[in-house]
Amino acid sequence: MLAVYCKNEEKECGYPVVTRCVDGTLKIPECFKEPGRVTYNMRPKTLPSEIKMC
């Protein structure tokens, strides 16, 4: 099992979504948006895992 963080744009908060590997394939939740390099390195406090939780 693995948790990824999604962002509720309306409430501007983050929340974890648990996913798992099925038959060797990790199913990524539709709400998950992988951050770009600039966001990850220059604006890490804006990531769903770092903002207030819903």
C-alpha positions in Angstrom: 0.0 0.0 0.0 1.1 3.5 -0.7 -0.5 6.9 0.0 -0.3 9.8 -2.4 -1.5 13.3 -1.7 -4.2 15.0 -3.7 -5.4 18.6 -3.4 -8.9 19.8 -2.9 -8.8 23.0 -5.1 -12.0 24.4 -3.7 -11.0 24.1 -0.1 -7.2 24.6 -0.8 -6.3 21.6 1.4 -4.5 18.3 0.9 -5.6 14.8 1.7 -4.0 11.3 1.4 -5.4 8.7 -0.9 -4.2 5.1 -0.4 -3.5 3.0 -3.5 -1.9 -0.4 -4.1 0.0 -2.4 -6.6 -2.3 -4.9 -8.5 -0.6 -7.5 -10.6 2.6 -5.5 -10.7 0.9 -2.2 -11.7 0.5 0.7 -9.4 -2.9 2.4 -9.9 -2.5 6.2 -9.5 -5.6 8.0 -8.3 -7.1 10.4 -10.8 -6.8 13.3 -8.4 -3.0 12.9 -8.1 -1.0 15.5 -10.1 2.7 14.9 -10.2 4.5 18.2 -9.4 6.9 19.6 -11.9 10.6 20.0 -11.0 10.3 23.8 -10.4 7.3 23.4 -8.0 8.9 20.5 -6.2 12.2 22.3 -5.7 11.3 26.0 -5.5 7.8 25.9 -4.0 7.6 22.8 -1.9 5.3 24.4 0.7 2.5 24.4 -2.0 2.5 20.6 -2.4 -0.7 18.8 -1.3 1.4 16.9 1.3 2.7 20.1 2.8 -0.4 22.3 3.0 -3.1 22.0 5.6 -5.0 18.7 5.6 -8.7 18.6 4.8 
